[in-house]
Amino acid sequence: LLEVRHAADELALPDERNQPFVVAQIAPAVRAVDRAGRDVRRRLAAADGDAYRTDEQVLARTEGDDLEDWIELVVSAPPGADSVAVVLRLRNSLLNTILFYDIMLGDPGARSLDWVGRDLEQVGPAVELAQWYQRRMGMGIAVQDRGTWRPVARLKDTGPVAWKDVAIAVPVLDRDSVRIRLSFPADNWRIDRVAVAGRFRRLPEGPLVHPLAAVRDAAER
């Protein structure tokens, strides 16, 4: 059991590396527009289950060399701040599940047994698959720097079952606002909330760790 102590007006979240992160002064984005040009600020303003998903027209136009959707944000920065924290509540769609089970394993048929049991036991194919997945999947976070998008972090896929809350620090490059782009494979994410924390802090010492005294199953064993 991990414990993070914080003030009553603060919220404890993991960052993109699952390290403890404490945030406060959370506010919605000033602007949020997706690749289709839709104003999605109101949809992303609250954690209410009304989640963002890729526009159908963008999804229909995806092809081998153009698979991405994105959301461009403008968030306010407190005076004098050199960074802010983007707070996300999100989960994956079933895209990566279908990709792995139906396409990567299902389409090759019985040859998948050799791939999993033999090929992926070798360093080369395993590293190649990991690098491909890292490039293609997940979510990239970039900030606008003199007209270009500068990558600052990458969020790994988290699965389609439960919502994940996460906070990611981004630099403030303009005086009072930050332009942020969230980019990801089309239809790979369901995004329930996007906000910005004007105040945040990390815990260099990490969380308090409480060893478990007992673990029992349903039969009281």
NUTORTI-801692 format. One record per residue (C-alpha): x, y, z; residue in one letter. Coordinates in steps of 0.2 Angstrom, whole numbers. Layout:
<atoms>
<atom east="X" north="Y" up="Z" resn="a"/>
...
</atoms>
This chain:
<atoms>
<atom east="0" north="0" up="0" resn="l"/>
<atom east="7" north="17" up="-5" resn="l"/>
<atom east="3" north="33" up="4" resn="e"/>
<atom east="6" north="51" up="-2" resn="v"/>
<atom east="3" north="64" up="11" resn="r"/>
<atom east="-3" north="81" up="5" resn="h"/>
<atom east="-14" north="96" up="9" resn="a"/>
<atom east="-33" north="96" up="9" resn="a"/>
<atom east="-33" north="107" up="-7" resn="d"/>
<atom east="-20" north="96" up="-16" resn="e"/>
<atom east="-23" north="81" up="-27" resn="l"/>
<atom east="-10" north="66" up="-28" resn="a"/>
<atom east="-8" north="58" up="-45" resn="l"/>
<atom east="5" north="48" up="-54" resn="p"/>
<atom east="15" north="56" up="-68" resn="d"/>
<atom east="19" north="48" up="-85" resn="e"/>
<atom east="32" north="37" up="-76" resn="r"/>
<atom east="20" north="32" up="-62" resn="n"/>
<atom east="29" north="43" up="-50" resn="q"/>
<atom east="19" north="52" up="-37" resn="p"/>
<atom east="15" north="70" up="-41" resn="f"/>
<atom east="4" north="82" up="-31" resn="v"/>
<atom east="-6" north="96" up="-40" resn="v"/>
<atom east="-17" north="111" up="-35" resn="a"/>
<atom east="-26" north="126" up="-42" resn="q"/>
<atom east="-34" north="115" up="-56" resn="i"/>
<atom east="-43" north="124" up="-70" resn="a"/>
<atom east="-50" north="119" up="-87" resn="p"/>
<atom east="-41" north="123" up="-103" resn="a"/>
<atom east="-44" north="140" up="-111" resn="v"/>
<atom east="-46" north="132" up="-128" resn="r"/>
<atom east="-47" north="114" up="-135" resn="a"/>
<atom east="-49" north="110" up="-153" resn="v"/>
<atom east="-46" north="93" up="-161" resn="d"/>
<atom east="-40" north="89" up="-179" resn="r"/>
<atom east="-57" north="90" up="-186" resn="a"/>
<atom east="-58" north="108" up="-180" resn="g"/>
<atom east="-71" north="104" up="-167" resn="r"/>
<atom east="-72" north="115" up="-151" resn="d"/>
<atom east="-70" north="101" up="-138" resn="v"/>
<atom east="-67" north="112" up="-123" resn="r"/>
<atom east="-84" north="109" up="-114" resn="r"/>
<atom east="-82" north="90" up="-117" resn="r"/>
<atom east="-65" north="90" up="-109" resn="l"/>
<atom east="-70" north="102" up="-95" resn="a"/>
<atom east="-76" north="89" up="-82" resn="a"/>
<atom east="-74" north="71" up="-77" resn="a"/>
<atom east="-91" north="66" up="-81" resn="d"/>
<atom east="-90" north="51" up="-92" resn="g"/>
<atom east="-94" north="61" up="-108" resn="d"/>
<atom east="-77" north="56" up="-116" resn="a"/>
<atom east="-68" north="63" up="-131" resn="y"/>
<atom east="-66" north="51" up="-146" resn="r"/>
<atom east="-59" north="54" up="-163" resn="t"/>
<atom east="-71" north="62" up="-176" resn="d"/>
<atom east="-78" north="49" up="-188" resn="e"/>
<atom east="-72" north="59" up="-203" resn="q"/>
<atom east="-54" north="60" up="-197" resn="v"/>
<atom east="-55" north="41" up="-193" resn="l"/>
<atom east="-62" north="37" up="-211" resn="a"/>
<atom east="-47" north="47" up="-218" resn="r"/>
<atom east="-33" north="37" up="-209" resn="t"/>
<atom east="-21" north="27" up="-219" resn="e"/>
<atom east="-4" north="20" up="-217" resn="g"/>
<atom east="6" north="36" up="-217" resn="d"/>
<atom east="-7" north="47" up="-208" resn="d"/>
<atom east="-14" north="38" up="-193" resn="l"/>
<atom east="-14" north="52" up="-180" resn="e"/>
<atom east="-28" north="62" up="-172" resn="d"/>
<atom east="-23" north="77" up="-160" resn="w"/>
<atom east="-30" north="90" up="-148" resn="i"/>
<atom east="-23" north="107" up="-147" resn="e"/>
<atom east="-24" north="116" up="-131" resn="l"/>
<atom east="-21" north="133" up="-124" resn="v"/>
<atom east="-19" north="134" up="-105" resn="v"/>
<atom east="-16" north="148" up="-93" resn="s"/>
<atom east="0" north="149" up="-84" resn="a"/>
<atom east="2" north="158" up="-67" resn="p"/>
<atom east="13" north="174" up="-67" resn="p"/>
<atom east="31" north="170" up="-66" resn="g"/>
<atom east="28" north="151" up="-68" resn="a"/>
<atom east="41" north="141" up="-78" resn="d"/>
<atom east="30" north="126" up="-80" resn="s"/>
<atom east="13" north="119" up="-77" resn="v"/>
<atom east="5" north="102" up="-75" resn="a"/>
<atom east="-8" north="95" up="-88" resn="v"/>
<atom east="-20" north="84" up="-78" resn="v"/>
<atom east="-28" north="70" up="-89" resn="l"/>
<atom east="-42" north="57" up="-85" resn="r"/>
<atom east="-42" north="45" up="-99" resn="l"/>
<atom east="-42" north="27" up="-104" resn="r"/>
<atom east="-39" north="17" up="-120" resn="n"/>
<atom east="-52" north="11" up="-133" resn="s"/>
<atom east="-51" north="-7" up="-139" resn="l"/>
<atom east="-40" north="-2" up="-153" resn="l"/>
<atom east="-24" north="-9" up="-146" resn="n"/>
<atom east="-33" north="-24" up="-140" resn="t"/>
<atom east="-40" north="-28" up="-157" resn="i"/>
<atom east="-23" north="-24" up="-165" resn="l"/>
<atom east="-14" north="-37" up="-154" resn="f"/>
<atom east="-27" north="-51" up="-154" resn="y"/>
<atom east="-36" north="-50" up="-170" resn="d"/>
<atom east="-23" north="-43" up="-182" resn="i"/>
<atom east="-5" north="-47" up="-175" resn="m"/>
<atom east="-10" north="-64" up="-168" resn="l"/>
<atom east="-26" north="-69" up="-177" resn="g"/>
<atom east="-22" north="-65" up="-195" resn="d"/>
<atom east="-6" north="-76" up="-196" resn="p"/>
<atom east="-15" north="-91" up="-188" resn="g"/>
<atom east="-5" north="-105" up="-181" resn="a"/>
<atom east="11" north="-95" up="-186" resn="r"/>
<atom east="8" north="-84" up="-171" resn="s"/>
<atom east="13" north="-99" up="-160" resn="l"/>
<atom east="31" north="-98" up="-167" resn="d"/>
<atom east="31" north="-79" up="-166" resn="w"/>
<atom east="27" north="-78" up="-148" resn="v"/>
<atom east="36" north="-94" up="-143" resn="g"/>
<atom east="51" north="-92" up="-153" resn="r"/>
<atom east="54" north="-76" up="-162" resn="d"/>
<atom east="50" north="-64" up="-147" resn="l"/>
<atom east="61" north="-74" up="-136" resn="e"/>
<atom east="76" north="-67" up="-146" resn="q"/>
<atom east="82" north="-50" up="-142" resn="v"/>
<atom east="81" north="-42" up="-160" resn="g"/>
<atom east="63" north="-46" up="-164" resn="p"/>
<atom east="58" north="-41" up="-146" resn="a"/>
<atom east="67" north="-24" up="-147" resn="v"/>
<atom east="60" north="-21" up="-164" resn="e"/>
<atom east="42" north="-24" up="-159" resn="l"/>
<atom east="44" north="-13" up="-143" resn="a"/>
<atom east="52" north="1" up="-153" resn="q"/>
<atom east="38" north="0" up="-166" resn="w"/>
<atom east="24" north="0" up="-152" resn="y"/>
<atom east="33" north="15" up="-143" resn="q"/>
<atom east="33" north="25" up="-160" resn="r"/>
<atom east="15" north="22" up="-165" resn="r"/>
<atom east="5" north="20" up="-149" resn="m"/>
<atom east="2" north="29" up="-133" resn="g"/>
<atom east="0" north="48" up="-133" resn="m"/>
<atom east="13" north="62" up="-137" resn="g"/>
<atom east="13" north="78" up="-127" resn="i"/>
<atom east="21" north="93" up="-136" resn="a"/>
<atom east="22" north="112" up="-133" resn="v"/>
<atom east="23" north="125" up="-146" resn="q"/>
<atom east="40" north="133" up="-147" resn="d"/>
<atom east="42" north="147" up="-159" resn="r"/>
<atom east="30" north="140" up="-171" resn="g"/>
<atom east="35" north="122" up="-170" resn="t"/>
<atom east="29" north="108" up="-159" resn="w"/>
<atom east="43" north="102" up="-146" resn="r"/>
<atom east="40" north="85" up="-138" resn="p"/>
<atom east="41" north="85" up="-119" resn="v"/>
<atom east="33" north="68" up="-114" resn="a"/>
<atom east="25" north="52" up="-119" resn="r"/>
<atom east="11" north="43" up="-111" resn="l"/>
<atom east="10" north="24" up="-113" resn="k"/>
<atom east="-6" north="15" up="-116" resn="d"/>
<atom east="-15" north="11" up="-100" resn="t"/>
<atom east="-29" north="-1" up="-106" resn="g"/>
<atom east="-47" north="0" up="-109" resn="p"/>
<atom east="-55" north="-5" up="-93" resn="v"/>
<atom east="-52" north="9" up="-80" resn="a"/>
<atom east="-50" north="27" up="-81" resn="w"/>
<atom east="-32" north="33" up="-77" resn="k"/>
<atom east="-29" north="50" up="-69" resn="d"/>
<atom east="-11" north="57" up="-73" resn="v"/>
<atom east="-2" north="73" up="-72" resn="a"/>
<atom east="12" north="78" up="-84" resn="i"/>
<atom east="23" north="94" up="-82" resn="a"/>
<atom east="26" north="105" up="-97" resn="v"/>
<atom east="37" north="120" up="-98" resn="p"/>
<atom east="30" north="138" up="-100" resn="v"/>
<atom east="38" north="146" up="-115" resn="l"/>
<atom east="27" north="161" up="-117" resn="d"/>
<atom east="23" north="174" up="-104" resn="r"/>
<atom east="6" north="169" up="-98" resn="d"/>
<atom east="0" north="154" up="-108" resn="s"/>
<atom east="5" north="137" up="-115" resn="v"/>
<atom east="0" north="129" up="-132" resn="r"/>
<atom east="0" north="110" up="-130" resn="i"/>
<atom east="-4" north="97" up="-143" resn="r"/>
<atom east="-9" north="79" up="-138" resn="l"/>
<atom east="-6" north="67" up="-152" resn="s"/>
<atom east="-11" north="49" up="-154" resn="f"/>
<atom east="-17" north="36" up="-166" resn="p"/>
<atom east="-35" north="40" up="-171" resn="a"/>
<atom east="-48" north="32" up="-160" resn="d"/>
<atom east="-35" north="25" up="-148" resn="n"/>
<atom east="-40" north="35" up="-133" resn="w"/>
<atom east="-56" north="40" up="-123" resn="r"/>
<atom east="-52" north="57" up="-115" resn="i"/>
<atom east="-64" north="62" up="-101" resn="d"/>
<atom east="-55" north="77" up="-94" resn="r"/>
<atom east="-41" north="89" up="-98" resn="v"/>
<atom east="-36" north="102" up="-85" resn="a"/>
<atom east="-21" north="112" up="-80" resn="v"/>
<atom east="-13" north="113" up="-62" resn="a"/>
<atom east="-6" north="130" up="-59" resn="g"/>
<atom east="4" north="123" up="-44" resn="r"/>
<atom east="12" north="106" up="-42" resn="f"/>
<atom east="26" north="97" up="-34" resn="r"/>
<atom east="35" north="81" up="-35" resn="r"/>
<atom east="40" north="70" up="-20" resn="l"/>
<atom east="59" north="66" up="-21" resn="p"/>
<atom east="57" north="54" up="-6" resn="e"/>
<atom east="43" north="44" up="-15" resn="g"/>
<atom east="27" north="38" up="-6" resn="p"/>
<atom east="27" north="30" up="11" resn="l"/>
<atom east="26" north="11" up="8" resn="v"/>
<atom east="16" north="1" up="20" resn="h"/>
<atom east="19" north="-18" up="19" resn="p"/>
<atom east="3" north="-29" up="19" resn="l"/>
<atom east="0" north="-38" up="36" resn="a"/>
<atom east="-12" north="-51" up="28" resn="a"/>
<atom east="-19" north="-56" up="11" resn="v"/>
<atom east="-35" north="-67" up="11" resn="r"/>
<atom east="-45" north="-74" up="-3" resn="d"/>
<atom east="-64" north="-76" up="-4" resn="a"/>
<atom east="-63" north="-92" up="5" resn="a"/>
<atom east="-54" north="-84" up="20" resn="e"/>
<atom east="-38" north="-93" up="16" resn="r"/>
</atoms>
